[in-house]
Amino acid sequence: MRDWERRLWLALLWPIFWLQGKHVRRVTPRMPEATGLRAGVCGQGSLCRVLVAGDSGAAGVGVATQDEALCGHLVRRLSQHHRVEWCVLAVNGLDSPGLVKLLQDAPLARFDVVILSMGANDVTCLCAPQRWVQWQTQLADLVAHRFAPKLLVHSAVPPMHSCMALPQPLRWFMGRWALEMNLLLSGLLSGQELRTIHWHPETTTSNGMAADGFHPSSHGYAQWADGLSRLILAAGVCP
């Protein structure tokens, strides 16, 4: 979908999108961020330092504790092979400019792997896909400067086209917007060694959702973490 096509659909369907968005906000349960520690050490062996940063997905919205959230599942998988030092920097509702500010204010540190969960709130704010990709490049430069990782993983925008909590045609429109973001970023990162994109498993929107219908359940976070752990271990960035 080209920029003029997005503008045309917005002009034609904006009243429907507005009403549907208002309805979704009214009926959707508000879930808090996962409680628990946001930094720690786990496992034995060679050191692997991991930072998970971003929005509600990184913050663990949808589950009760960080043990059930993305970082908790990821650390358990990686700690079977490494001594993992991990940290979570995340805020529910964060968009890309907000994440830039959060990381700018974070202490300087060294990590082997940085995972960014970012994009869903940019979609709902109607950030143009091309502009969103520019924000991801700015985030990558900031991450390289402040954390110097061997691998930066951009976790793709979730498959919003499969999110049944969104009514049609809003689901189709948001899903198409998210897909364009992912495709543009994937094309930019093709062939790069220090940056990559990790796509969400489609099954998280069918059998891995929390009660609000938007965020992952513990099972959904486990599926997400499984793919990330395989990518990190295959990259060999933690000896």
C-alpha positions as CSV (number, residue, x, y, z in Angstrom):
1,M,0.0,0.0,0.0
2,R,1.5,3.3,-1.1
3,D,1.3,6.5,0.9
4,W,-1.5,7.9,-1.2
5,E,-3.5,4.7,-0.8
6,R,-3.2,4.9,3.0
7,R,-4.4,8.5,2.9
8,L,-7.3,7.5,0.6
9,W,-8.4,4.7,2.9
10,L,-8.1,7.0,5.9
11,A,-10.2,9.6,4.2
12,L,-12.9,7.1,3.2
13,L,-13.0,5.0,6.4
14,W,-11.9,7.4,9.1
15,P,-15.4,7.7,10.7
16,I,-15.6,3.9,10.9
17,F,-12.1,3.6,12.3
18,W,-12.8,6.3,14.9
19,L,-15.9,4.5,16.1
20,Q,-14.3,1.1,16.1
21,G,-11.2,2.4,18.0
22,K,-13.4,4.1,20.6
23,H,-15.4,0.9,21.1
24,V,-12.2,-1.2,21.4
25,R,-10.8,1.2,24.0
26,R,-14.1,1.0,26.0
27,V,-14.4,-2.8,26.1
28,T,-10.7,-3.8,26.4
29,P,-9.5,-4.7,29.9
30,R,-6.6,-2.5,31.0
31,M,-3.7,-4.8,32.1
32,P,-0.7,-3.7,34.1
33,E,3.0,-4.3,33.4
34,A,4.4,-7.6,34.9
35,T,5.7,-7.2,38.4
36,G,9.1,-8.5,39.6
37,L,12.8,-7.9,39.1
38,R,13.9,-6.2,35.9
39,A,17.5,-7.2,36.2
40,G,19.5,-10.2,37.4
41,V,21.8,-13.1,36.7
42,C,20.9,-16.7,35.9
43,G,22.7,-19.8,34.8
44,Q,26.3,-20.9,34.5
45,G,28.9,-20.9,31.7
46,S,30.2,-18.2,29.4
47,L,28.7,-14.7,30.0
48,C,25.8,-13.5,27.8
49,R,24.6,-10.0,28.6
50,V,21.0,-9.3,27.3
51,L,18.9,-6.2,27.3
52,V,15.2,-6.3,26.4
53,A,13.8,-2.8,25.8
54,G,10.6,-1.3,24.4
55,D,6.9,-1.2,24.8
56,S,4.3,-3.3,26.6
57,G,5.6,-6.5,25.0
58,A,9.0,-5.9,26.6
59,A,7.3,-4.8,29.9
60,G,5.3,-8.1,30.1
61,V,1.8,-6.7,29.9
62,G,-0.6,-9.7,29.8
63,V,1.1,-11.7,32.6
64,A,1.5,-11.3,36.3
65,T,5.3,-11.5,36.7
66,Q,8.5,-11.0,34.8
67,D,9.2,-14.7,35.1
68,E,6.2,-15.3,32.8
69,A,7.0,-12.5,30.5
70,L,9.3,-12.3,27.4
71,C,12.6,-11.7,29.2
72,G,11.8,-14.4,31.8
73,H,11.2,-17.1,29.2
74,L,14.2,-15.9,27.2
75,V,16.6,-16.0,30.1
76,R,15.5,-19.5,31.1
77,R,16.3,-20.7,27.6
78,L,19.6,-18.9,27.2
79,S,20.7,-19.9,30.8
80,Q,20.8,-23.6,29.7
81,H,23.9,-22.6,27.7
82,H,25.3,-19.4,29.3
83,R,25.5,-17.3,32.5
84,V,23.0,-14.6,31.6
85,E,23.1,-11.1,32.9
86,W,19.8,-9.5,31.9
87,C,18.0,-6.2,32.1
88,V,14.5,-5.0,31.1
89,L,14.0,-1.3,30.1
90,A,10.3,-1.0,29.0
91,V,7.2,1.1,29.5
92,N,3.6,0.2,28.5
93,G,2.4,2.5,25.7
94,L,5.8,3.6,24.5
95,D,6.3,4.6,20.9
96,S,9.6,5.0,19.0
97,P,10.3,8.6,20.1
98,G,9.5,7.5,23.7
99,L,12.0,4.7,23.5
100,V,14.7,7.0,22.2
101,K,14.2,9.2,25.3
102,L,14.1,6.1,27.6
103,L,17.4,4.8,26.2
104,Q,19.1,8.2,26.2
105,D,18.3,8.4,29.9
106,A,19.5,4.9,30.7
107,P,23.0,4.4,32.2
108,L,25.8,3.4,29.8
109,A,26.4,-0.3,29.8
110,R,27.7,-3.2,27.7
111,F,25.4,-5.9,26.3
112,D,26.1,-8.7,23.9
113,V,22.5,-8.7,22.7
114,V,19.8,-6.0,22.6
115,I,16.2,-6.8,21.7
116,L,13.8,-4.0,20.8
117,S,10.1,-4.6,21.0
118,M,8.6,-1.6,19.2
119,G,6.0,-0.7,16.7
120,A,2.4,-1.4,17.8
121,N,1.9,2.0,19.3
122,D,3.5,3.6,16.3
123,V,0.9,1.9,14.2
124,T,-2.0,3.2,16.3
125,C,-0.5,6.7,16.1
126,L,-0.4,6.3,12.3
127,C,3.4,6.9,12.0
128,A,4.2,6.5,8.4
129,P,6.1,3.3,7.7
130,Q,9.0,5.1,6.0
131,R,9.3,7.4,9.0
132,W,9.0,4.5,11.4
133,V,12.0,2.8,9.7
134,Q,14.0,6.1,10.2
135,W,13.2,5.9,13.9
136,Q,14.5,2.3,14.0
137,T,17.7,3.5,12.4
138,Q,18.0,6.3,15.0
139,L,17.4,3.7,17.8
140,A,20.0,1.4,16.3
141,D,22.6,4.2,16.3
142,L,21.7,5.1,19.9
143,V,21.9,1.4,21.0
144,A,25.3,1.1,19.3
145,H,26.6,4.2,21.1
146,R,25.3,3.4,24.6
147,F,25.4,-0.4,24.7
148,A,27.7,-1.6,21.9
149,P,26.0,-4.9,21.4
150,K,27.3,-7.6,19.1
151,L,23.7,-8.2,17.9
152,L,20.7,-5.9,17.8
153,V,17.4,-7.7,17.2
154,H,14.4,-5.7,16.1
155,S,11.3,-7.7,17.1
156,A,8.8,-7.2,14.3
157,V,5.6,-5.3,14.8
158,P,3.0,-7.9,16.0
159,P,0.7,-9.5,13.4
160,M,-2.1,-7.1,14.0
161,H,-4.0,-8.4,11.0
162,S,-4.6,-11.6,13.0
163,C,-5.7,-9.8,16.2
164,M,-9.3,-10.9,16.7
165,A,-9.9,-8.2,19.3
166,L,-9.8,-5.6,16.5
167,P,-13.0,-5.5,14.4
168,Q,-12.9,-5.3,10.7
169,P,-12.1,-3.1,8.7
170,L,-9.9,-1.6,11.4
171,R,-8.0,-4.9,11.9
172,W,-7.2,-5.1,8.1
173,F,-6.0,-1.5,8.0
174,M,-3.8,-1.8,11.2
175,G,-2.5,-5.1,10.0
176,R,-1.6,-3.8,6.6
177,W,0.2,-0.8,8.2
178,A,2.2,-3.0,10.5
179,L,3.1,-5.4,7.7
180,E,4.5,-2.5,5.6
181,M,6.6,-1.4,8.5
182,N,8.0,-4.9,8.9
183,L,8.7,-5.3,5.2
184,L,10.5,-2.0,4.9
185,L,12.7,-2.7,7.9
186,S,13.4,-6.3,6.8
187,G,14.5,-5.0,3.4
188,L,16.8,-2.4,5.1
189,L,18.4,-5.1,7.3
190,S,18.9,-7.6,4.6
191,G,22.5,-8.8,4.6
192,Q,23.5,-6.9,7.8
193,E,25.4,-8.9,10.4
194,L,24.9,-6.7,13.5
195,R,21.2,-6.0,13.1
196,T,18.3,-8.3,12.2
197,I,14.6,-8.6,12.4
198,H,12.7,-11.4,14.3
199,W,9.2,-12.0,13.1
200,H,6.5,-13.0,15.6
201,P,5.0,-16.5,15.3
202,E,1.5,-16.2,13.8
203,T,0.2,-18.6,16.5
204,T,0.6,-16.0,19.2
205,T,-2.6,-14.4,18.0
206,S,-4.6,-17.6,18.0
207,N,-3.5,-19.6,21.0
208,G,-1.2,-17.3,23.0
209,M,-3.2,-14.2,23.9
210,A,-3.9,-12.7,27.3
211,A,-7.4,-11.8,28.5
212,D,-7.3,-8.4,26.8
213,G,-7.0,-10.0,23.3
214,F,-4.0,-7.8,22.5
215,H,-1.0,-8.9,24.6
216,P,0.6,-12.3,24.8
217,S,-0.2,-14.8,27.6
218,S,2.6,-16.7,29.2
219,H,2.3,-19.2,26.4
220,G,2.6,-16.5,23.8
221,Y,5.6,-15.0,25.4
222,A,7.2,-18.5,25.6
223,Q,6.7,-18.9,21.8
224,W,8.2,-15.5,21.2
225,A,11.2,-16.2,23.4
226,D,11.8,-19.6,21.8
227,G,12.3,-18.0,18.4
228,L,14.5,-15.2,19.9
229,S,16.7,-17.7,21.8
230,R,17.2,-19.8,18.7
231,L,18.2,-16.7,16.7
232,I,20.7,-15.6,19.4
233,L,22.3,-19.0,19.9
234,A,22.7,-19.5,16.1
235,A,24.3,-16.1,15.8
236,G,27.1,-17.2,18.2
237,V,27.4,-13.7,19.8
238,C,27.8,-15.3,23.3
239,P,30.9,-17.6,23.1
